[in-house]
Amino acid sequence: MKKIICALVIVGLVSGVSFAATSAERIITNSLSMLDEITAQDDVSGMAETVRGAYAVAFVPSMVKAGFILGGQYGEGLILRHEKGKWYGPSFYNIGGGSFGLQIGAQSISLLLAVINQRGVEAFTSSRTELGADIGIAAGPAGRRAEAATDAQAKASIYSYSIAKGLFAGVSLQGAVLSISVKRNTEYWGKTMSAKDALNTPANDKRIQPLIKELESLMKKAK
C-alpha cells in the first residue's frame, strides 16, 4: 500500500508541474529547437562523432524533474533510426521514473540519446524498458577526446546527453523507464503503427525533414 501511495504522489507532483498540452508535431518542433541549441555549443564535436556512428538518435525536448521529499521525472520524445545514410521513423515514446530524496523545486532538462547498437534500438520497440537494468546506458562521451570511454560507456547501448540553462554535458538516466507512445504514433502516422514498423518506414514526411537536416548538420561537426 505504501508503494502505491508513493507512486500516486510522484505522478501527482510531476503532473502538477509539467505538462501543457503537447502533440506529435510539437515534440518534433521542440526537438529541433533543442538540437539547434546543442549544435551551437563550442565543444560539441565529441557528441557529433557519437551521433554520426549511431544506429538511432532519440530526443526528449523537456524532461521535468519535480517533487518535495519524493521526486519524479517524465518526458515525451521521438526516435529516428539511421542506416546507410538514410533515416527512418519517427517513433514516439515516453520516459519516466521516480526516486526518493530531498528534491525541492523543479528542473526541466532536454535530452539527446545516441543509440549505438541494435540492442539499443530494440529497447525503443519494447512495451517497457528500464534503463540500466534491461539495457545499458551511460553519460555520453563529450569533448574533443570522446574516444577515452569509461568501462560503463563501453558496456552501454545508449549514450545520454543533456542541456539545461545553456550547459551541455553527459547525464546518467539509470532507472528511467521507456515506453512506446501509442497515442503519439497514431497521431503522427494517422493510423495504428507499431514502433518497429515506424522505425522501418523511411522518414520522408515534410514534418520531420527540418529535424533530419539539423541532425546531418550536427554530424558534420564530428572530428
C-alpha positions in Angstrom: 0.0 0.0 0.0 2.8 2.4 0.9 4.4 1.8 -2.6 1.1 2.5 -4.3 0.6 5.8 -2.3 4.2 6.8 -3.1 3.7 6.2 -6.8 0.5 8.2 -6.8 2.2 11.1 -5.1 5.1 11.1 -7.6 2.7 11.1 -10.5 0.7 14.0 -8.9 3.8 16.0 -8.2 5.2 15.7 -11.7 1.8 16.2 -13.4 1.2 19.3 -11.3 4.4 21.0 -12.6 4.5 19.8 -16.1 2.6 19.4 -18.9 0.9 21.8 -21.2 -0.9 20.1 -23.9 1.5 18.7 -26.4 1.3 16.9 -29.7 3.5 14.9 -32.1 4.3 17.9 -34.2 5.2 20.0 -31.1 7.6 17.3 -30.0 9.2 17.5 -33.4 9.4 21.3 -33.2 10.8 21.3 -29.7 13.3 18.6 -30.6 14.5 20.8 -33.4 14.9 23.8 -31.1 16.8 21.7 -28.6 19.1 20.4 -31.4 19.8 23.9 -32.6 20.9 24.8 -29.1 23.1 21.7 -28.8 24.7 22.2 -32.2 25.6 25.8 -31.2 27.8 24.6 -28.3 31.5 25.2 -28.7 32.6 21.7 -27.7 30.1 19.5 -29.5 32.5 17.6 -31.7 32.7 14.6 -29.4 28.9 14.1 -29.3 28.7 14.8 -33.0 31.1 11.9 -33.6 29.0 9.6 -31.4 25.8 10.7 -33.2 27.5 10.1 -36.6 28.1 6.4 -35.8 24.8 5.8 -34.0 22.1 3.4 -35.1 19.4 5.8 -34.0 19.0 9.2 -32.3 16.3 10.0 -29.7 15.2 13.3 -28.3 13.3 14.4 -25.2 12.8 18.1 -25.6 11.7 18.6 -22.0 12.1 16.2 -19.1 10.7 17.6 -15.9 12.0 16.6 -12.5 9.9 17.7 -9.6 8.9 16.9 -6.1 9.0 17.7 -2.4 10.6 14.8 -0.4 9.5 12.4 -3.2 10.7 13.1 -6.7 9.7 12.1 -10.2 10.6 12.7 -13.8 8.7 12.5 -17.0 9.1 13.4 -20.7 7.9 12.7 -24.2 10.2 12.2 -27.1 10.8 10.7 -30.5 13.4 8.4 -32.1 14.8 8.3 -35.6 16.7 5.3 -36.9 19.8 5.8 -39.2 21.1 3.2 -41.6 23.4 3.6 -44.6 22.8 7.4 -44.8 19.0 7.1 -44.7 16.6 8.0 -41.8 13.6 6.0 -40.7 10.7 6.9 -38.4 9.9 8.7 -36.2 8.5 6.6 -33.4 7.3 8.4 -30.3 7.9 7.3 -26.7 7.6 8.3 -23.1 10.3 8.3 -20.5 9.8 8.5 -16.8 10.7 7.3 -13.3 10.7 8.2 -9.7 13.3 8.5 -7.0 13.4 9.2 -3.2 15.3 12.1 -1.7 15.0 15.8 -1.0 14.3 17.2 -4.4 12.7 20.5 -3.6 11.7 22.6 -6.6 11.5 21.6 -10.2 14.0 21.3 -13.1 13.5 20.8 -16.8 16.3 19.4 -19.0 16.5 18.5 -22.6 17.9 15.1 -23.6 19.6 13.6 -26.7 20.1 9.8 -26.7 22.6 8.3 -29.1 21.7 4.6 -29.6 24.9 2.9 -30.6 23.8 -0.7 -31.4 20.8 -2.7 -32.5 20.0 -3.8 -29.0 19.6 -0.2 -28.1 17.2 0.3 -31.0 15.1 -2.7 -29.8 14.7 -1.1 -26.4 12.6 1.6 -28.1 10.3 -1.0 -29.7 9.6 -2.8 -26.4 6.5 -2.0 -24.4 8.6 -1.3 -21.3 12.4 -0.9 -20.9 14.2 0.1 -17.7 17.4 1.9 -18.5 20.4 0.5 -16.7 18.6 -2.8 -15.9 17.2 -4.0 -19.2 19.6 -2.1 -21.4 23.0 -0.4 -20.7 23.1 3.4 -20.6 25.8 5.8 -19.7 26.6 9.5 -19.8 27.8 10.2 -23.3 31.4 10.9 -24.0 31.9 14.6 -24.7 34.7 17.0 -25.6 37.4 16.6 -28.1 38.7 13.3 -26.6 35.5 11.5 -26.5 37.2 8.3 -27.5 38.5 7.9 -23.9 35.5 5.8 -22.9 34.9 4.5 -19.3 34.0 0.9 -18.5 30.4 1.9 -18.1 30.4 3.6 -21.5 32.0 0.5 -23.1 29.0 -1.6 -21.8 26.3 0.9 -22.8 23.9 0.6 -25.7 22.7 4.2 -25.3 24.7 7.4 -24.6 22.8 10.2 -23.0 23.4 13.9 -23.2 21.6 16.8 -21.6 21.4 20.6 -21.9 19.9 22.8 -19.2 20.3 26.6 -18.8 22.8 26.6 -21.6 25.0 23.9 -20.1 25.8 20.8 -22.2 27.0 17.6 -20.7 26.6 13.8 -20.5 24.0 12.7 -18.0 23.0 9.4 -16.3 19.5 8.1 -16.6 19.8 4.9 -14.6 16.4 3.7 -13.6 14.3 5.7 -16.0 11.7 3.7 -17.9 11.0 3.9 -21.7 7.6 3.0 -23.1 6.0 3.4 -26.5 3.6 6.3 -27.0 0.8 4.6 -28.9 -1.1 7.9 -28.9 1.6 10.0 -30.5 2.4 7.3 -33.1 -1.2 7.1 -34.1 -1.4 10.9 -34.2 1.6 11.3 -36.4 1.1 8.4 -38.8 -2.7 8.7 -39.0 -3.2 5.0 -38.2 -2.1 2.4 -35.7 1.6 2.0 -36.2 3.9 -0.2 -34.1 7.3 1.3 -33.0 9.1 -1.4 -35.0 7.1 -0.6 -38.2 7.6 3.1 -37.7 11.4 2.7 -37.4 11.4 0.7 -40.6 9.5 3.3 -42.6 11.5 6.0 -44.5 11.4 9.4 -42.8 10.1 11.2 -45.9 7.4 13.3 -44.4 8.0 17.0 -44.6 7.2 17.4 -40.9 10.3 15.6 -39.9 12.7 16.9 -42.6 13.9 20.0 -40.7 15.0 17.8 -37.8 16.8 15.4 -40.1 18.6 18.3 -41.8 19.8 19.7 -38.5 20.9 16.2 -37.4 23.0 15.9 -40.5 24.5 19.4 -39.8 25.5 18.2 -36.4 27.1 15.1 -37.8 29.3 17.3 -40.0 30.8 18.7 -36.8 32.4 15.4 -35.9 36.2 15.4 -35.7 
